[in-house]
Amino acid sequence: MLTTPLKFIHIGFGNMLCANKVTGIMPLGSAAAKRLIMESKENRQYIDMTSGHAAKSYLLLDDGR
């Protein structure tokens, strides 16, 4: 079985994210991003890593979060 080494990236405010899990990045101003944020909050899949600061983009992960 082949395994890919985990790569972590710093996303700000002391938060790290596994880069292997990121499938896309969306700007927050689009209607599609706002809809995805609302749906993910309703499904309890939304992870807020802004530490109370304004977000600039929305990261889509491979597990639907």
N, C-alpha and C positions, 0 to 999 in steps of 0.2 A: 504494500500500500504506500503510495506516494503522499507525502504531506508537504504543504507549503509552510515555510516559516512565517510566524506571526510578525506583522509589522505594525507598530503603534505610531500614531501621529498626535501631536499636541494640538488641540483645537481651542485653546484659550482658557484662561482663568483656572489653570491647574488641572484641566480635564484631558484625559487621553482616550483615544478611540482606536480600535483595531482597524487598520486600513483595509484589511482583507474583506471586511464585512460591508464596506461602503459600495453601493451600486450606482448611486447618482447624487448629484448636488443640484438643488433648485433655489432660485432667488425667492425671497419671501414676498415680493410684490405681486407675483402672478396669482390669478384666481385659482389655478390648479393647486398651487402650494397651500393656499388658505383652506381649500377644500380637504386636502390631505391632512393638514394639521387638525382640522375639526374632527374628521373621521378617526384619526389615530387617538385623539383625546377621548372620544366616546368609547373606543375599544380598549382604552387603558394601555395603549402601546406607545404613547408619546413619552419621550425622555427629554427633559429640559436640562441642558447643560450650560445655560447662559449665566448662572449665578446672579440672576436679577438684572443683567445688562441687556441691551437691545441686541436681538439676533440679526445676522446679515444673510444667512442662508439656511436651508433645510436639507439635512442629509438623509438619504434613503438607504436603509440597511437591507441586507439580503434576507433577514428573517421577518420583514414586514414592519419593523419599527421605524 
